[in-house]
Amino acid sequence: MSEYMMKVGELRTYSRRVNMVAKVLEVGEPREVTSSSDGRLHQVTEALIGDSTGTVLLTLWDENIGKFHEGDVVEIENGYSGTFRGRLRLNIGKYGNIKTADKEIGEIDRENNMSERDFGTNYRRRRR
């Protein structure tokens, strides 16, 4: 992959075309939700992933649930970040891809959890 590989600590609420390698630290239990876009029932779960710069919650939908486990290293191509209830989330989306990677991730910065920060609606105004 020739594109720039982003680090977790560089994510912002508007990051697009995110290419990243990170380690899966935890995987939550799947739950069923009705999608607002297609009105159908879907499975969704969140996985905490991280690297040397921080951790973030990765939202996994339907076919990606059960593919990744604690300790796996994943490579994300063309992901994007956004907020859910004011908290940062990394998403794969329909144009992105995620797969296990044969790479090593050493130390993880668990102190810098990007999904614990409040990126509420006033976030950009407060930063000035």
C-alpha positions as CSV (number, residue, x, y, z in Angstrom):
1,M,0.0,0.0,0.0
2,S,1.6,3.2,-1.1
3,E,-0.8,5.6,0.6
4,Y,0.1,7.3,3.8
5,M,-0.6,5.1,6.9
6,M,-2.3,7.2,9.5
7,K,-1.8,6.7,13.2
8,V,-4.8,6.5,15.7
9,G,-3.7,9.7,17.4
10,E,-4.0,11.6,14.2
11,L,-7.7,10.8,13.7
12,R,-10.1,13.7,13.7
13,T,-13.9,13.9,13.5
14,Y,-13.7,14.5,9.7
15,S,-10.9,12.1,8.7
16,R,-11.5,10.5,5.3
17,R,-9.5,8.0,3.2
18,V,-8.0,6.5,6.4
19,N,-5.4,3.9,5.9
20,M,-4.2,2.4,9.1
21,V,-2.6,-0.7,10.8
22,A,-3.8,-1.3,14.4
23,K,-4.1,-4.1,16.9
24,V,-7.5,-5.3,18.1
25,L,-7.6,-4.9,21.9
26,E,-11.2,-5.8,22.7
27,V,-14.3,-6.9,20.7
28,G,-17.7,-6.1,22.0
29,E,-20.9,-8.2,21.9
30,P,-22.9,-7.8,18.6
31,R,-26.3,-6.2,18.8
32,E,-29.1,-5.8,16.4
33,V,-30.0,-2.4,15.0
34,T,-32.4,-1.1,12.4
35,S,-30.6,1.0,9.8
36,S,-31.9,4.4,9.1
37,S,-30.6,4.2,5.6
38,D,-32.3,0.9,4.4
39,G,-34.8,0.1,7.2
40,R,-33.4,-3.4,7.6
41,L,-32.1,-5.2,10.7
42,H,-28.3,-5.3,10.9
43,Q,-25.7,-6.7,13.3
44,V,-23.2,-4.2,14.7
45,T,-20.4,-4.3,17.3
46,E,-17.5,-2.2,18.3
47,A,-13.9,-3.2,18.6
48,L,-11.2,-1.2,20.5
49,I,-8.1,-1.0,18.3
50,G,-4.9,0.8,19.0
51,D,-1.3,1.6,18.1
52,S,1.6,3.5,19.6
53,T,-0.4,6.8,19.5
54,G,-3.7,5.8,21.0
55,T,-6.9,3.7,20.8
56,V,-10.2,4.2,19.1
57,L,-13.5,2.3,18.8
58,L,-14.0,0.7,15.4
59,T,-17.5,0.0,14.3
60,L,-18.0,-3.4,12.6
61,W,-21.2,-4.2,10.7
62,D,-22.7,-7.5,9.5
63,E,-20.1,-9.5,7.5
64,N,-17.1,-8.1,9.4
65,I,-18.4,-9.3,12.8
66,G,-16.6,-12.4,14.0
67,K,-13.7,-12.0,11.6
68,F,-11.4,-10.3,14.0
69,H,-10.4,-11.2,17.5
70,E,-8.4,-9.8,20.4
71,G,-4.7,-9.7,19.5
72,D,-5.2,-9.6,15.7
73,V,-3.5,-6.9,13.7
74,V,-5.8,-5.3,11.1
75,E,-5.2,-3.2,8.1
76,I,-7.8,-0.7,7.2
77,E,-8.0,0.9,3.7
78,N,-10.2,3.9,2.9
79,G,-11.9,4.1,6.2
80,Y,-13.4,7.2,7.7
81,S,-14.0,8.7,11.1
82,G,-17.1,10.3,12.5
83,T,-18.9,10.8,15.8
84,F,-21.7,8.8,17.4
85,R,-23.2,10.6,20.4
86,G,-20.3,13.0,20.5
87,R,-17.7,10.3,20.6
88,L,-15.1,9.5,17.8
89,R,-15.6,6.3,15.9
90,L,-13.6,4.7,13.1
91,N,-15.8,3.2,10.3
92,I,-15.1,1.0,7.3
93,G,-18.1,2.0,5.2
94,K,-19.1,0.6,1.9
95,Y,-16.0,1.9,0.1
96,G,-13.5,0.8,2.7
97,N,-11.8,-2.6,3.4
98,I,-10.5,-4.3,6.5
99,K,-8.4,-7.4,6.7
100,T,-6.0,-9.1,9.1
101,A,-2.4,-8.1,8.5
102,D,0.8,-10.0,9.0
103,K,2.4,-7.2,10.8
104,E,3.6,-6.5,14.4
105,I,2.3,-3.7,16.6
106,G,4.5,-3.2,19.7
107,E,3.5,-0.9,22.5
108,I,-0.1,0.5,22.6
109,D,-0.9,3.9,24.1
110,R,-4.0,2.9,26.1
111,E,-4.0,6.3,27.9
112,N,-5.0,8.2,24.7
113,N,-8.4,6.8,24.0
114,M,-9.7,9.0,21.2
115,S,-13.3,7.6,21.7
116,E,-13.4,8.9,25.3
117,R,-12.9,12.5,24.3
118,D,-16.1,14.6,23.9
119,F,-16.3,15.8,20.3
120,G,-19.7,17.4,20.8
121,T,-21.3,19.9,18.5
122,N,-19.3,22.8,19.9
123,Y,-15.9,21.0,19.4
124,R,-14.6,23.2,16.6
125,R,-15.7,26.4,18.3
126,R,-14.0,25.5,21.6
127,R,-10.6,24.7,19.9
128,R,-10.0,28.3,18.8
